[in-house]
Amino acid sequence: MKPNRRLGKGGPSVGTIGYGAMGLEGYYGATDEDNAVAVIRHALDEGCSLIDTADAYGNGHNEQLVGRAVADRRNEAFVATKFGIVFDPDEAGTEVPTGWGFSLNINGTPEYAQRCLDSSLKRLGMSHIDLWYIHYPDPATSIEETVEAMAAAVRAGKVRYLGLSNVTADQVRRAHAVHPIAAVQFEYSLWRREVETEMLPILRELAIALVPWSPLGGGFLTGTIGALEEDDFRNNNPRFQGDNFTANKQRFAPLMTLAEELGITAAQLSLAWLLHQGEDIIPIPGTRSRERVTENAKSAEIGLDAEALEEISELAAPGMAQGQTLLP
């Protein structure tokens, strides 16, 4: 893997490609705990030091998996987790509709943040979290109030760096004025490029890293997705449904062909293209397979010349994918 990248100006150095652990909770198909732990540890072996989880993944179980996997390798792992999605039915929150036909319950109050932090630390078995995100902003709580509560955790030594996820460009600017933000997570891939218009310029103005979630389009950009099992979470995604899925397979077929011509996998092409968009971009692809972890990590070694980058960009132009995104 190529040299590490930094999260924010003067921020910590992490692997060029990270690892997203959400898929280990069975959202995309069955997995077992021992394999999940092995996959996380293999990610560390491959230099994917940024391990991304959240308290909502598996109702806290995913944090336990990560904690178990890195317990004896804590100095190799840069652990990021998130709070804000309410997964306890007895907890209050604000309903936030998504574009996937369901709503999320979000709580960004200082009191809830503190309780989530303590619970995450306990599940992870750690004294501190390296990077702590608000998973979604709470419409009923100002971003300034949420971030000030998160900043208190930094001052208390429980958190090293702060991040935001699924926010607007305006919220990034307002949050950064309260406390330095090291990273922002937002969906970014060859089938969702809206971040390039407003978000990425502001992140670069403020020297904040972009951590793309779903950098392989939920696996679509691997070119290997066929019919989904009934319990696959991606059935909620309009881009995987009916005519949308058929249209998207046809529209992105030339991209898959180009990958073959370049002698790399479609996943490697997609990740390498992302990495070429700037040194401040650190994707976090997820997988349940050690072999795919290795494949993804090798994307950091792939050089794409200007001609290839232009062709890729044309084959996957902004707005080409058909179907609603999770967030507008």
For each residue, the residues with C-beta under 8 A, 3 or more apart:
1: 15 16 17 46 47 48 297 298 300 301
2: 16 275 300 301
3: 16
4: 13 14 15 16 47 49
5: 13 14 15 16 209 279 280 281 282
6: 9 10 11 12 13 14 209 280
7: 11 12 14 131 161 182 183 209 211 282
8: 11 161 180 181 182 183 207 208 209
9: 6 207
10: 6
11: 6 7 8 161 182 183 209
12: 6 7 78 130 160 161 182
13: 4 5 6
14: 4 5 6 7 18 49 50 78 282
15: 1 4 5 18 46 47 48 49 50 282 297
16: 1 2 3 4 5 47 275 282 300
17: 1 47 48 271 275 282 283 284 285 296 297 299 300
18: 14 15 48 49 50 51 52 80 211 282 283 284
19: 40 43 48 50 51 52 284 285 286 293
20: 23 52 213 284 285 286
21: 24 36 40 51 52 53 57 62 65 66 286
22: 25 27 52 53 54 57 62 286
23: 20 27 28 31 286 287 288
24: 21 31 36 39 40 58 62 65 286 288
25: 22 31 57 58 61 62
26: 29 30 31 58 231
27: 22 23 232 233 234
28: 23 218 219 232 233 234 288
29: 26 229 231 232 288
30: 26
31: 23 24 25 26 35 36 288
32: 35 36
33: 36 37 65
34: 37 38
35: 31 32 38 39 288
36: 21 24 31 32 33 39 40 65 69 288
37: 33 34 40 41 65 68 69
38: 34 35 41 42 290
39: 24 35 36 42 43 287 288 289 290 293
40: 19 21 24 36 37 43 44 51 65 66 69 70
41: 37 38 44 45 69 70 73
42: 38 39 45 46 290 293 294
43: 19 39 40 46 48 51 293 297
44: 40 41 47 48 49 51 70 73 76 77
45: 41 42
46: 1 15 42 43 293 294 297
47: 1 4 15 16 17 44 297
48: 1 15 17 18 19 43 44 51 293 296 297
49: 4 14 15 18 44 76 77 78
50: 14 15 18 19 78 80 131 211 282 284
51: 18 19 21 40 43 44 48 66 69 70 77 78 79 80
52: 18 19 20 21 22 80 81 185 211 213 284
53: 21 22 57 62 63 65 66 79 80 81 82
54: 22 57 62 63 81 82 83 85 133 135
55: 60 63 81 82 83 85 87 116 119 120 123
56: 59 82 85 87 135
57: 21 22 25 53 54 61 62 63
58: 24 25 26 61 62 65
59: 56 87
60: 55 63 64 87 119 123
61: 25 57 58 64 65
62: 21 22 24 25 53 54 57 58 65 66
63: 53 54 55 57 60 66 67 81 120 123 124
64: 60 61 67 68 123 124
65: 21 24 33 36 37 40 53 58 61 62 68 69
66: 21 40 51 53 62 63 69 70 79 81 124
67: 63 64 70 71 123 124 125 126
68: 37 64 65 71 125
69: 36 37 40 41 51 65 66 73
70: 40 41 44 51 66 67 73 74 76 77 79
71: 67 68 74 125
72:
73: 41 44 69 70 76 77
74: 70 71 77 126
75:
76: 44 49 70 73
77: 44 49 51 70 73 74 130
78: 12 14 49 50 51 130 131
79: 51 53 66 70 124 126 129 130 131
80: 18 50 51 52 53 129 130 131 132 133 163 183 211
81: 52 53 54 55 63 66 120 124 129 131 132 133
82: 53 54 55 56 85 132 133 134 135 163 165 185
83: 54 55 112 113 116 117 120 132 133 134 135
84: 106 107 108 116 134 135 136 137 138
85: 54 55 56 82 104 105 106 135 136
86: 91 92 93 104 105 106 107
87: 55 56 59 60
88: 91
89:
90:
91: 86 88 105 107 112
92: 86 107
93: 86 105 106 107 138
94: 105 106 107 138 139 140 141
95: 103 104 105 106
96: 103 104 105 106 136 139
97: 103
98: 101 102 103 104 326 327
99: 238 324 325 326 327 328
100: 236 237 238 324 326
101: 98 236 238
102: 98 236
103: 95 96 97 98
104: 85 86 95 96 98 136
105: 85 86 91 93 94 95 96
106: 84 85 86 93 94 95 96 135 136 137 138 139
107: 84 86 91 92 93 94 112 138 141
108: 84 112 113 134 136 137 138 140 141 143 145 146
109: 112 113 138 141 145 146 149
110: 113 114 145 146 148 149 152
111: 114 115
112: 83 91 107 108 109 115 116
113: 83 108 109 110 116 117 134 146 149 150 153
114: 110 111 117 118 149 152 153
115: 111 112 118 119
116: 55 83 84 112 113 119 120
117: 83 113 114 120 121 129 132 153 158 159
118: 114 115 121 122
119: 55 60 115 116 122 123
120: 55 63 81 83 116 117 123 124 129
121: 117 118 124 126 127 128 129 158
122: 118 119 125
123: 55 60 63 64 67 119 120
124: 63 64 66 67 79 81 120 121 129
125: 67 68 71 122
126: 67 74 79 121 129
127: 121 158
128: 121 157 158 159 160
129: 79 80 81 117 120 121 124 126 132 158 159 160
130: 12 77 78 79 80 159 160 161
131: 7 50 78 79 80 81 159 160 161 162 163 182 183
132: 80 81 82 83 117 129 150 153 159 161 162 163
133: 54 80 81 82 83 162 163 164 165 183 185
134: 82 83 84 108 113 137 138 143 146 147 150 163 164 165 167
135: 54 56 82 83 84 85 106 165 166
136: 84 85 96 104 106 108 165 166
137: 84 106 108 134 141 143 146 164 166 167 168 171
138: 84 93 94 106 107 108 109 134 141 146
139: 94 96 106
140: 94 108
141: 94 107 108 109 137 138 145 146
142: 145 146
143: 108 134 137 146 147 164 167 171 174 175
144: 147 148 174 175 177 178
145: 108 109 110 141 142 148 149
146: 108 109 110 113 134 137 138 141 142 143 149 150 175
147: 134 143 144 150 151 162 164 175 178 179 181
148: 110 144 145 151 152 178 179
149: 109 110 113 114 145 146 152 153
150: 113 132 134 146 147 153 154 159 162 179
151: 147 148 154 155 162 178 179
152: 110 114 148 149 155 156
153: 113 114 117 132 149 150 156 158 159
154: 150 151 157 158 159 160 161 162 179
155: 151 152
156: 152 153 159
157: 128 154
158: 117 121 127 128 129 153 154
159: 117 128 129 130 131 132 150 153 154 156 162
160: 12 128 129 130 131 154
161: 7 8 11 12 130 131 132 154 182 183
162: 131 132 133 147 150 151 154 159 179 180 181 182
163: 80 82 131 132 133 134 181 182 183 184 185 211
164: 133 134 137 143 147 167 171 172 175 181 183 184 185
165: 82 133 134 135 136 184 185 186 213
166: 135 136 137 185 186 327
167: 134 137 143 164 171 172 175 184 186
168: 137 171 172
169: 172 173 198 199 202
170: 173 174
171: 137 143 164 167 168 174 175
172: 164 167 168 169 175 176 181 184 199 202 203 206 208
173: 169 170 176 177 202 206
174: 143 144 170 171 177 178
175: 143 144 146 147 164 167 171 172 178 179 181
176: 172 173 179 180 181 206 208
177: 144 173 174
178: 144 147 148 151 174 175
179: 147 148 150 151 154 162 175 176
180: 8 162 176
181: 8 147 162 163 164 172 175 176 184 206 208
182: 7 8 11 12 131 161 162 163 208 209
183: 7 8 11 80 131 133 161 163 164 208 209 210 211 282
184: 163 164 165 167 172 181 199 203 208 209 210 211
185: 52 82 133 163 164 165 166 211 212 213 284
186: 165 166 167 195 199 210 212 213
187: 192 195 212 213 214 325 326 327
188: 192 193 195 210 212 213 215 274 281 283
189: 192 193 212 214 215 216 217 221 270 274
190: 193 217 221 252 255 270 273 274 312 316
191: 217 220 221 239 248 252 316 320 321
192: 187 188 189 195 214 217 321 325
193: 188 189 190 196 316 318 319
194: 197 199 318 325
195: 186 187 188 192 198 199 200 210 212
196: 193 199 200 277 318
197: 194 200 318
198: 169 195 201 202
199: 169 172 184 186 194 195 196 202 203 210
200: 195 196 197 203 204 210 278
201: 198 204 205
202: 169 172 173 198 199 205 206
203: 172 184 199 200 206 207 208 209 210 280
204: 200 201 207 208 278 280
205: 201 202
206: 172 173 176 181 202 203
207: 8 9 203 204 280
208: 8 172 176 181 182 183 184 203 204 280
209: 5 6 7 8 11 182 183 184 203 280 281 282
210: 183 184 186 188 195 199 200 203 278 280 281 282
211: 7 18 50 52 80 163 183 184 185 281 282 283 284
212: 185 186 187 188 189 195 215 274 281 282 283 284
213: 20 52 165 185 186 187 188 284
214: 187 189 192 217 218
215: 188 189 212 270 271 274 283 284 285
216: 189 219 220 221 222 267 270 271 285
217: 189 190 191 192 214 220 221 239 270 321
218: 28 214 234 237 239 240
219: 28 216 222 224 225 234
220: 191 216 217 225 239 240 248 252
221: 189 190 191 216 217 252 255 266 267 270
222: 216 219 225 265 266 267 270
223: 252 256 259 265 266 267
224: 219 266
225: 219 220 222 228 240
226:
227:
228: 225 232 234 235 240
229: 29 232
230: 235
231: 26 29
232: 27 28 29 228 229 235
233: 27 28 236 237
234: 27 28 218 219 228 237 240
235: 228 230 232 240 241
236: 100 101 102 233
237: 100 218 233 234 240 241 323 326
238: 99 100 101 241 244 323 324
239: 191 217 218 220 244 245 248 321 322 323 324 325
240: 218 220 225 228 234 235 237 244 245 323
241: 235 237 238 244 245 323
242: 245 246
243: 246 247 322
244: 238 239 240 241 247 248 322 323
245: 239 240 241 242 248 249 323
246: 242 243 249 250
247: 243 244 250 251 322
248: 191 220 239 244 245 251 252 321 322 323
249: 245 246 252 253
250: 246 247 253
251: 247 248 320 321 322
252: 190 191 220 221 223 248 249 255 256 315 316 320 321
253: 249 250 256 257
254: 257 258 315
255: 190 221 252 258 259 266 269 270 312 315 316
256: 223 252 253 259 260 266
257: 253 254 260 261
258: 254 255 261 262 269 308 311 312 315
259: 223 255 256 262 264 265 266 268 269
260: 256 257 263
261: 257 258
262: 258 259 269 308
263: 260
264: 259 268 269 272 302
265: 222 223 259 268 269 295
266: 221 222 223 224 255 256 259 269 270
267: 216 221 222 223 270 271 285 292 295 296 299
268: 259 264 265 271 272 295 296 298 299 302
269: 255 258 259 262 264 265 266 272 273 302 312
270: 189 190 215 216 217 221 222 255 266 267 273 274
271: 17 215 216 267 268 274 275 283 285 296 299 300
272: 264 268 269 275 276 299 300 302 303 304
273: 190 269 270 276 277 304 309 312 313
274: 188 189 190 212 215 270 271 277 281 283
275: 2 16 17 271 272 281 283 299 300
276: 272 273 304 309
277: 196 273 274 281
278: 200 204 210 281
279: 5
280: 5 6 203 204 207 208 209 210
281: 5 188 209 210 211 212 274 275 277 278
282: 5 7 14 15 16 17 18 50 183 209 210 211 212
283: 17 18 188 211 212 215 271 274 275
284: 17 18 19 20 50 52 185 211 212 213 215
285: 17 19 20 215 216 267 271 296
286: 19 20 21 22 23 24
287: 23 39 292 293 296
288: 23 24 28 29 31 35 36 39 292
289: 39 292 293
290: 38 39 42 293 294
291: 294 295
292: 267 287 288 289 295 296
293: 19 39 42 43 46 48 287 289 290 296 297
294: 42 46 290 291 297 298
295: 265 267 268 291 292 298 299
296: 17 48 267 268 271 285 287 292 293 299
297: 1 15 17 43 46 47 48 293 294 300
298: 1 268 294 295 301 302
299: 17 267 268 271 272 275 295 296 302
300: 1 2 16 17 271 272 275 297
301: 1 2 298
302: 264 268 269 272 298 299
303: 272
304: 272 273 276 308 309 312
305: 308 309
306: 309 310
307: 310 311
308: 258 262 304 305 311 312
309: 273 276 304 305 306 312 313
310: 306 307 313 314
311: 258 307 308 314 315
312: 190 255 258 269 273 304 308 309 315 316
313: 273 309 310 316 317
314: 310 311 317
315: 252 254 255 258 311 312
316: 190 191 193 252 255 312 313 320
317: 313 314 320
318: 193 194 196 197
319: 193
320: 191 251 252 316 317
321: 191 192 217 239 248 251 252
322: 239 243 244 247 248 251
323: 237 238 239 240 241 244 245 248
324: 99 100 238 239
325: 99 187 192 194 239 328
326: 98 99 100 187 237
327: 98 99 166 187
328: 99 325
